[in-house]
C-alpha cells in the first residue's frame, strides 16, 4: 500500500479486512495515508498516527473510538491517551456511543476519555450523561455518567 493522499478504494479496504474491522461508514472518505495509520488488530501500535496532519487525524477519530470498546485490549490505554487530545472534535462521536446499546463501551469512554477532557467540554454532554445515569446497567455506565455529572456540578457551583 502506498502512502498517498488519494481516496482508498473499497476493493483495497475489503482485501485488507478494514471494512470488517471498522465498518464502511468509519472508512468513507479516508485517504490512503489515514487508512495505513489505522490499527489493524488489538495488539497494534498507534505510532503511525504521529505522521499524519491534524486534519487527517480528525478524520480517523470515529474509527479510533472503536478501540475503546474493551478496556482489556492491549491497545486501549494508548488509544484512550491519544483520543483525549481531541475533546471538542470528539463530542459528536461520544454522543453516538452514549446513545448506543454497549454499556461497557459507554463506561470505558466516560472513565478513560471523557473524564480527562476539560470540564466545559464534559458539560457539553450533560443531557446525554443525565440520560445514561438514569438507566442502571451491569457495566457501570450509569455510575460513570453520574460521576461525570457530579464533577460538572461541583465545578459549576465552585465557579458561581
FENRAKA-V172675 format. One record per residue. N is the residue number from 1. PHI is phi in whole degrees, 0 to 359 (999 if undefined). Layout:
n;phi
N;PHI
N;PHI
This chain:
n;phi
1;999
2;265
3;264
4;273
5;261
6;294
7;294
8;285
9;282
10;299
11;298
12;295
13;297
14;297
15;294
16;270
17;76
18;292
19;296
20;295
21;285
22;254
23;86
24;296
25;295
26;288
27;263
28;303
29;85
30;282
31;276
32;302
33;299
34;296
35;293
36;294
37;278
38;293
39;299
40;260
41;205
42;292
43;261
44;292
45;267
46;252
47;302
48;296
49;296
50;292
51;277
52;270
53;285
54;303
55;298
56;293
57;299
58;300
59;293
60;264
61;305
62;300
63;295
64;292
65;298
66;298
67;281
68;263
69;291
70;223
71;290
72;272
73;292
74;302
75;277
76;304
77;297
78;291
79;295
80;300
81;301
82;293
83;292
84;300
85;290
86;235
87;296
88;296
89;292
90;261
91;305
92;297
93;293
94;296
95;301
96;299
97;298
98;290
99;266
100;280
101;260
102;271
103;293
104;296
105;296
106;301
107;299
108;297
109;296
110;293
111;286
112;253
113;243
114;300
115;299
116;260
117;280
118;301
119;303
120;299
121;285
122;302
123;297
124;296
125;261
126;306
127;299
128;294
129;295
130;299
131;296
132;294
133;294
134;275
135;239
136;292
137;219
138;275
139;264
140;90
141;297
142;296
143;287
144;296
145;293
146;298
147;299
148;297
149;298
150;299
151;294
152;297
153;296
154;300
155;295
156;295
157;294
158;295
159;275
160;262
